Amino acid sequence: MESWRVRKENGDNPPQIQSAKGKIENQLAASTDQSLEETKRQLHTGPNVTPLGSLRANSRVIFGGGGHIDIPYKSGVMKAYQKQFHPDRTLPQIASIRTPEDLTLEDHQDRWWPRLYVAYGLSFLKENLTRITLPQPITVTQIQIPQKRWVSCTCRGINKSCSMCDGFGAYLEN
């Protein structure tokens, strides 16, 4: 394993490494697609509101850590988004963890920074970390829906800065 790691990190790309990257990329795409499907099932629907539209408008992807490389990690995640967003092909905004502004690095030191994030995250003893607690799932029957009706806006959703509907084309009646 060590010799394969050295070859990979030195930029060697034999068919065996390409095959392993392809398998990781496909597994990551399938897992991300499953997560996106579950997310869509939990999102609200209504007039001019769809789970896919909400996902398109609010998705952000952050790649961080020293092990991140375009193939297979970025390509695997983005493959799932491309499948979900078809035919629109609008992909989520990609953000990265930036180097702090008050830290001055030489050119050759700049590539160390992602690995420092991984090292920092791994430097804590698991026993000392706060236990992760997740909220209980909310079912649709638990959501209190106001007894208001949707009214079509005169801008028909064309004016994105409309004071009545914020560009959605409809608003809740007061």
C-alpha positions in Angstrom: 0.0 0.0 0.0 2.8 2.4 0.8 4.4 2.0 -2.6 1.1 2.7 -4.3 0.6 5.8 -2.1 4.0 7.1 -3.1 3.3 6.5 -6.8 0.0 8.3 -6.6 1.4 11.3 -4.7 4.3 11.5 -7.2 1.8 11.9 -10.0 2.2 8.3 -11.4 -1.2 7.3 -12.9 -1.0 3.6 -14.0 -4.2 1.8 -15.0 -4.5 0.2 -11.5 -4.7 3.7 -9.8 -7.1 4.9 -12.5 -9.3 1.9 -11.9 -9.3 2.5 -8.1 -10.1 6.2 -8.6 -13.0 5.2 -10.9 -14.5 2.9 -8.4 -14.2 5.5 -5.6 -15.8 8.1 -7.9 -18.8 5.9 -8.7 -19.4 4.9 -5.1 -19.2 8.6 -4.0 -21.5 9.6 -6.8 -24.1 7.0 -5.8 -23.8 7.9 -2.1 -24.2 11.6 -2.8 -27.1 11.0 -5.1 -28.8 9.0 -2.3 -28.2 11.9 0.1 -29.7 14.4 -2.4 -32.8 12.2 -3.0 -33.3 12.0 0.8 -32.9 15.8 1.1 -35.4 16.4 -1.6 -37.9 14.1 0.2 -37.6 16.4 3.3 -38.0 19.7 1.5 -41.3 21.7 1.3 -43.6 21.9 -1.7 -46.1 24.5 -2.6 -47.0 27.1 -5.2 -43.8 28.0 -7.0 -41.8 25.9 -4.5 -40.3 22.6 -5.4 -37.8 20.4 -3.6 -35.5 20.5 -6.6 -35.8 24.2 -7.0 -35.0 24.7 -3.3 -32.0 22.4 -3.7 -30.8 24.3 -6.7 -31.2 27.7 -5.0 -29.6 26.7 -1.6 -26.9 24.0 -2.3 -23.3 24.8 -1.5 -20.5 22.3 -1.7 -17.3 22.8 0.4 -14.3 20.7 -0.4 -11.7 20.8 2.4 -8.9 18.7 3.7 -5.5 17.6 2.5 -6.8 14.4 0.8 -9.2 16.2 -1.6 -8.3 15.8 -5.3 -10.5 16.5 -8.3 -10.6 12.9 -9.4 -12.3 11.0 -7.7 -13.7 13.2 -4.9 -14.8 16.4 -6.6 -15.8 14.6 -9.8 -17.8 12.0 -7.8 -19.8 14.6 -5.9 -20.4 16.8 -8.9 -21.5 13.8 -11.0 -24.4 13.3 -8.5 -25.4 17.0 -8.7 -25.3 16.9 -12.5 -27.7 13.9 -12.5 -30.1 15.7 -10.1 -30.0 19.1 -11.8 -30.4 17.8 -15.4 -31.4 19.4 -17.8 -30.7 22.7 -16.1 -27.0 21.8 -15.5 -26.8 24.6 -12.9 -24.3 23.3 -10.4 -24.1 24.4 -6.7 -21.6 27.0 -5.6 -18.3 25.4 -4.7 -16.5 27.0 -1.7 -13.2 26.1 -0.2 -11.6 26.8 3.1 -9.4 29.8 2.6 -6.0 30.6 4.1 -6.5 33.1 6.9 -5.8 36.7 5.7 -3.4 37.4 8.5 -1.1 34.4 7.6 1.6 35.0 5.1 2.9 32.0 3.2 5.6 31.6 0.6 4.4 30.1 -2.7 5.7 26.6 -1.9 4.0 26.7 1.5 0.5 27.5 0.2 -0.1 23.9 -0.7 0.5 22.8 2.9 -2.6 24.6 4.1 -5.2 21.9 3.2 -3.2 19.3 5.0 -3.1 21.4 8.1 -6.9 21.4 8.3 -6.8 17.6 8.3 -4.0 17.4 10.9 -5.9 19.9 13.1 -9.1 17.8 12.9 -7.3 14.6 13.7 -5.4 16.1 16.6 -8.4 15.7 19.0 -9.0 12.6 21.1 -12.3 11.2 20.2 -13.2 10.9 23.9 -12.8 14.7 24.3 -15.2 15.6 21.5 -18.7 16.7 22.1 -21.2 14.0 21.1 -23.1 14.7 18.0 -26.8 15.0 18.5 -29.2 15.3 15.6 -32.7 16.7 15.7 -35.7 14.3 15.4 -37.2 14.2 12.0 -40.2 16.4 11.5 -43.2 14.8 9.7 -45.5 16.9 7.5 -48.3 16.3 10.0 -46.3 18.1 12.7 -45.9 21.2 10.7 -48.5 23.9 11.4 -49.6 25.3 8.1 -51.1 28.8 8.3 -54.7 29.1 7.0 -53.7 31.6 4.3 -54.0 31.3 0.6 -51.5 32.0 -2.2 -52.3 35.0 -4.4 -50.7 35.5 -7.8 -48.6 38.6 -8.0 -49.0 41.1 -10.8 -45.3 40.9 -11.6 -45.8 37.2 -12.4 -42.3 36.4 -10.9 -40.5 38.5 -13.5 -39.4 41.2 -11.1 -36.8 39.5 -8.8 -36.9 42.5 -6.4 -40.7 42.8 -6.2 -41.8 44.0 -2.8 -44.8 41.7 -2.7 -43.5 38.3 -3.8 -39.7 38.7 -3.9 -39.8 37.4 -7.5 -41.6 34.2 -6.7 -44.7 35.1 -8.6 -47.1 34.6 -5.7 -47.4 35.6 -2.0 -49.4 34.5 1.0 -52.5 36.6 1.6 -52.5 38.6 4.9 
